[in-house]
């Protein structure tokens, strides 16, 4: 059996990037002490979720990737012999910024980065103001402990992204995330939104026959209550772990990567794909008019 201990860091953040990084490193040490082999942060973990407003000053939070935070995490990965997946605000060049996740192998080597492909623009999530859409394509990173498909937050809603990294050989998919409830919303709406978010990702696990993990933040920031609820599901959508909605948690959960083969043999969705029939999906919308 290929068992990998997957660590998720669900935490609240402040306006102090250095303090957030140190807090994350302390929690990553705790995860490593508990046997974690792959450790993942939430989305944009070194800052508050600044995309809740359009403010030019927030571009000062960006840094090169690799850069100072990458180097600190490389040292940690090398020391503890763990794989690290971390989400950062990348400054690529003057005026060009990305929402980026980078991956470090267990020997401390920087393996590369994924730039978020799907960029939202909604009340409280003004990401198009800050982020250029990703141009590296979808990525699977071959680490000591398995092939990790990395996607980011808004990518969660798109089955095409999960399918592609699965077809690229991912053993599991991780989604660094920052999502929550507006404080003005009622409980029924909050519950419905969280359930939709979790259900679609569990469906990605089922459709592709592999484990999926989502890592979210907690805490209240500028009218938004981040709903936590980080979770890990097996290849058939069964929850292996679900975090609380309001507490910081350092999660370490064993995940059996050999289950990928088992579920794909018994539920051969990949075998039965009709790839000859999928050409219409590349259209924005399939118009039925004769014009």
Beta strands, then each sheet from edge to edge (+ up, - down):
strand 1: 3-10
strand 2: 38-40
strand 3: 83-93
strand 4: 96-104
strand 5: 110-115
strand 6: 121-122
strand 7: 125-126
strand 8: 140-143
strand 9: 146-152
strand 10: 172-176
strand 11: 180-182
strand 12: 211-215
strand 13: 218-221
strand 14: 224-227
strand 15: 231-233
strand 16: 239-242
strand 17: 249-256
sheet 1: 5+ 4- 3+ 2+ 1+ 17-
sheet 2: 6+ 7-
sheet 3: 8+ 9- 10- 12- 15+ 16-
sheet 4: 11+ 14- 13+
end
